[in-house]
Amino acid sequence: DGLASCPGIVCEYLSGAPFSAYQETMYFSRFLQWKWLERQPVTKNTFRHYRVLGKGGFGEVCACQVRATGKMYACKKLEKKRVKKRKGEAMALNEKRILEKVNSNFVVSLAYAYETKDALCLVLTIMNGGDLKFHIYNMGNSGFDEQRAIFYAAEICCGLEDLHRERIVYRDLKPENILLDDRGHIRISDLGLAVQIPEGETIRGRVGTVGYMAPEVIQNESYTFSPDWWGLGCLIFEMIQGQSPFRRRKERVKREEVDRRVREDQEEYSDKFSEEAKDICRLLLAKDPKERLGCQGRGAVEVKQHPIFRNINFKRLEANMLDPPFIPDPRAVYCKDVLDIEQFSTVKGVNLDPTDDDFYHKFVTGSVSIPWQNEMIEMECFKEINVYETDGALCPDLDVNRPNPPPKRGFFYRLFRREASSALCGTRSRREPSVHLKSIPAVADVCH
């Protein structure tokens, strides 16, 4: 009981005199300036936009770069008319809110959400290494060697653990939703079918992809996180075998037949599988969720303790300290040729009106705190503001009795030059703006 109450006691103490003292320091002033920066408006002019990377359900995905910092991201565009025609508002808002909530090295992060005249835009972690479906089927022999498959399975297990900790069930685990970054690490993407389950409750919902849905999902039974461990079993099988356990690639077969196989048939193992690989697949692909690995009450801990992961140091893996078994070639493009990506047709018969504004207002919330702060650290922009006088005196921009210093031509110059240029020209401009640019405000201005 003493340990359980310790965090509350510490928080209560820190919220008193220590916090009051902190508010009087220059460090609190710096904090206010950072929060002011974080809340600056985000528009299409915040970014440079590059080539199309692929397509999502409601529009294309392209590479983009934050002008002020140089950080690269992927921009997933949801065309407003397409979302409205398919009544996809709830699904789009659900994905955005779940992405915002999850902070994991193994799930794509949402950094910004903004809108243009025609689209809602999610700015996400860029993953240049392609998806696992491409690597399984388009890089020579189908499938991976077992050690590579187990490394990816371990990272996916960590991603599922992070989602389940937030009581989020993913429900759409399949090779095309697992992306590689330029170092060869994976992240779970496309959280459109994910849902948060209230504490102590279960859900129903026959959603997912044919051939990957768990028996309890197909039969419309109630569940919590069991479908994700079934999905991991399907994924490990497919990575090793080079074929899904219940549906052959490009096989023409009715959905009902695939669902019957999932419910009734036992998967078959070739000599590509070691005994340990067979064992973990059988445990994860148990038809009854009560007998399935990961569903016995300890979740990811049960899966991580399987002997097949004996050589994975999960603490080091979670700290991004293990070397992946495959490193993508930075000169290669691990996807279809952009010309082969199916073009979206024009949406007809749909008009946007003021009733849609409430949805847009909920969706378009600018930058997301933790990814934005990570960007500032990674791109070293924090060095330009995280400066303090060595003799104990306040820096000029923190001292309300000293004039604000002229702006340096660094991060903040680039940030406000962009805004001034777009405000003046209505578009981005390569020329220097013809007006005086304000620097980041002093603490007195921020507090105002």
N, C-alpha and C positions, 0 to 999 in steps of 0.2 A: 504493500500500500504506500509505503514511503517513497519508493522509486516512481510509482505511478503519479503521485502528486507533485513530484519534483519539478517538472516543466512548468506547471501552473504557478508554483511558488516563485520560480526564477522570473517568469514573465511579469508577475505582479510586482516584484521588486524593481525590475528594469523599467517598468512603465511609470515609476514614481520619480524620485530624485535623480537617478542617472539619466533618464530621458529629458528631464527639464534642463539638466546641465548640458546635455548634448545639443539641445536646441539653441543654446547660447554660443556654440562654437562655429568656426569657419567650416567644419566638416558638414554640419547640417545645411549651411548655405550652399555648399557644393552639391549636396544631395538634391536640394530644391532645383538647382540649375539643371542637373541631369534629368529630373522628372519633367521639367519644362521642355527640354529637348526631346525627350521620349514621346511627348504628347503633341509634337508638331504635326500639322496636317500631312496626310499621305495621298498623293495623286499619281497619275501615270507619269508625270514629269519628275517624280522622285527617282525613276528608273530609266536606264537605257534598255531597249528591248532588242533581243537577238533572234536567232533562228528557231523555228518550230521544232520541239523535241518529240511531240506525240500528240495524242488526243485523249480527252477525258469524256465523261458522259454528256456534258453540256457545252463543250467547246475545246479549243486547242490548248496545248501546254507549250510555252516557249521559255527560252532562257532569258534572264534579265539581270541587270546589275544596278546596285544602288549607286547613284551618281556621286554622292558625297563621300562614300567610304570605299567603293570598289568591290564590295562583297557581291558574289554571284548567287543567284537563286533561280528557282523554277517558278514561273507564273502560270497558274491554272485559271483559265478564263471560263466563267460560267455566263453564257450569253443570256441576257435578261429575258428575251422573248422565248428562247428555247426552254428555260426554266419554267416560265409561266405556262407555256403550252402543255408541258408534261406534268404540271402541278408539282414541281420539284422543290418548292420553297422550303418546306419542312425538312426535307432530306439535306438540302444545301446548308441550311442554318444549323442542323444537327451536326454535320461534318465539321463545319467551321468551329462550333463551340467545343466539340470533342478535341479537335486539333489544338485549340487554345489551351485546353485543360491539361494535356499530356506533355510532360517534359522528360523525354527519354532519348538516349543515344541510339535506340533501336526502332524508333518510330519517327517518321518525317515530322518536322516542326513547322508550325505556322509562324511566320515572322511579321507579316503585314496583311491586312484586309482592306481593300479600297474599291472604288467603283469608277467606271468610265460611263459615258453616255449609253453605251450598248451592253456593257458587261460588268459582272461582279468578279473581282480578282482575288485569288488566294496566292500569296507569295510564300513559297515553301522551300525547304532544304533541297538543293539541287543534287541530283544523283546521276552522275555522268556515266556510270558503268553498265547501264542497261538493266533489264529485269531477269529474274531467274529462268523464266520461260525461254527467253532468247538464248541464254547460256546452256540450258539443258538440251535444246533441240537444234541450235544453229552453230555450234562450235566443234564440229567433228562428230565423234561418236555420241549418241544420246546418253545423257546421264553423267554423273560425276563419280570420281573415286570416292570411297567411303569417307575418308578423312575430311575431304572438302565438304561433303554433305553434312557431316556431323558438326563441323565448325559453323556452317550456316544455321543448322538446327539449334545449336546452343545460343546463337545471337537472337534467333526468332523466339526462343524460350524466354530470354531476358526481356524482349519487347512485349510478349504476352503477359509476363509477370508485371511489368510497369503498367500496362493497360488494366489488368485485373485489380491491381492495387487501388486504382481509381474507380473500381467496380464497372469497368467498361468491357463488354464482350465484343470481339471484333467481327466474327461471323463470315468472313470472306477470305480465308487463308487459301491462297493458290499461287503458283509460281509467278504469274504476271504482276502480282501485287507486292512482290518482294524485290526491292531495288538495290543495286550496288552503287557505292560512292567511288570516287576516284582512287581510294586506297584499297578497296576491295571489301569493306565492311558493308553489311546490309541494313536496310531499314524497312519496316512495314509501312505501306502507303495505302491511299484510297480508303478512307474511313467512312465512306458513305453509308455503309450498312451497320456500322458500330452503334451500340446503344448503351447508355448507362443504366444499371439495374439498381433500384433503391435497396438499401440495406435490409436484409431479411426477406426479400421478395424474389420471385422468379418471373420469367417472361415466356411468352410464346411468340412464334413468328416463323413462317416458312420462307425464309429468305436466305440467299447465298447463291452459289454457282452449282449447276447440275454436275454431279460426280464428286463434289467436295463437301456437300451438306451432310451432316451427321444424321444417323437414323432417327434420333429424337426430334430433329428439326423437320425432316420429311414427314414424320407422323404427327406433327403439330402438337407435340407434348411440351410441357413446361421445362425450362432449363435455366441455368445460370451461365457458367463458363465452359461447360463440357464440350460444346461444338468447336471451340478453339483447339482443344487437345486432340480431337478427332482430325481437325484440319492439319495439325502438325504431323500426325501420323501419315496422312495422305501425301504431304509434302516431302517427308523423309523418303517414303517409298518411291515417289516420282523422281527425286534427285538421284537415287541409286539405280533404279531400274530404267529410267529414261522413258517412263510411261506411267500414267495415272493408274491406281489400283483397280478402279471400277469402270474406267472408260478409256478406250484406246484413242490415240490422237487421230483426228479427222475421221473417226468412225461415225457412220450415219446410223444412228439408233435413236429410238424415241425416248423421251425423258422418262416415261413410265418404266421402261426396261432398265435404265441406269439406276433409277430409284429402287427398283426391285433388287438389283445386284447389291446395292449399298445395304439394304435391310437384311438380305438373306445369304448372299454368297460370301465365301471365305476367300480373301485375296491369296494369290499364288506367288511364291517366291522362287526366283531363279538363283543360279550359283553366283550372281553378283553380290548377294547378301551374305555377310558373316552371320554367325549364330546370334551375336549380340544385336546386329541390325534387325534381324528377323524378330527378335524378342521385343525390342522397343516398338516396332511397327505393330506387332500383334497386341501389345498392351495398350497402345494409343488408339488402335482401330477396334477395340472391344465394342460390340454392338450395343451392349447395355452400359450406359454412362456410369452406373454405380460400380462397375468393374473396371472402368477405364483409368489408366495412369493419368494422374493430374486431378482426378475427381474424388480422391479418397480423403479429402479434408485439408491437405497441405499444398495443393496447387503446384506451382512451378518447382517447389522444393523437392517434391516426389520425382519429377521428371529429371531434374538436375542430378539426382542421386543414382540414376540408372548407370550401370557399369560402362555403357558405351561412351559416357562423358568423363571417364576416369582421368583422361589426359588434359581435360579442359580446366584451367584455373579460372573459375567464374568471377572471382574478385578482380583479377587482372583483366578479364574479358570486359567486365562492366566498366572498368576504368580506361577502356580503349587501348590497352597496353599489349595485346596479343597481335602478332602479325597474321593477316589473312593468308589462306593458302593460294589465292589467285589475286594478282594485282592487274587491273585493267590497263591496257595500253592507252596512254593519253592521246595518241594519234588516231585511235580507232573509234568508230561510231558503232556502239553495240545496240543497234535497233534497225528497223526497216529504213530504207531510203526515204527521205522526207517526201519525195514525189509519190511514194506508194501509200502514204497516209491518206486515208479516205477523207475527202473534203466534205465539210458540213453543207447541207443544202440550206437555202434561204428559208427562214421561218415566215410563213404567210398567215394572215388572218388573226394575228395577235397584236393588240395595242397595249402599250404601257400607259398607265394613268396614275393619278395621285394616290389611289388606294394601294398601290405597290410600295409607296414610300416608307411605310412602317416597317415592312420586311427589309428594305434596303438599309434603313437606319439601324436595325439590329445587326445587320451583317457587316456594315462598313465601320469598323472601330479603330482603324489605323494600325499602329505598331503593337506587337505583343511583348510584354515587359522582358521576360527572360531571354528569348531569342535576340531581341534588340540589344540588350545589355551584353550578351555574348558577342554580338557583331562589333560593338564598340571596343571590346577587349581584344578580340581576334585581329581586327584591322588597326589596332593601336591608336584609335581616335581619342581614347580616354586620356592619353598623355597631354593633349592640348588643353584640357580643362583641369586635369587632376594635378594642379600646380599649387604649391603653398610657399609662403615666404619662410626663409630659414630662421629669421631672427624673432619669430613670434608675431610679427606685424601682419595685418591683413593684406592680401593681394589687392591691387587696384580695383578689380572687378567685384571684390567682396566688401570693399569699404565704401559705405554710402557717402562719405565725406570727400572722396577723391573722384576725379572725373573718370569715366569709362575709357579704357585704352582703345586705340584704333584696332580694327580687326586684323588678324594675321591671315595670310593667304594659305590657310590650311583647311582642315575639315569644316570649320564653321563658315569660312569664306565660301567654300564650295556649296555648302548647304543653303546659305541664304542667297548666294548668287543665282542658284537654280530657281528659288522661289521668286526672286525679283525679276529674273528674266521671263519666267512664265507669266507673271502678273503684268509685265509691261507689254509682252509680245503676244500673249495668248498661246504661245507655243514655245518649245525650247529653242534657244538661240546660242550660236557659237560665239557671238560677239560679247565684249564686256558690257555690262549694264551701264546706262548713262546716269544712274542715280547713285547717291551715297548709300552704301549698304550698312545696316546696323550690325553690330556684333552681338554675341550672346548677351542677354540682359544682365545687369548687375542684380544682386540679391534683392535689393529694394524693389526693382521692377518686377521680379518674379513673384515676390510676396503680394504685390498689388493684384 
